[in-house]
């Protein structure tokens, strides 16, 4: 039971850390031509 809870918590933390947060990041994330928008 503890293993399942830890696994779900790890997935939740990873999802929160790696999702696009701001409007600019969402636009960049949803743009099909995102090679020009990678921020290099």
Secondary structure, 3 states (H helix, E strand, C coil): CHHHHHHHHHHHHHHHHHCCCCHHHHHHHHCCCCCCCCCC
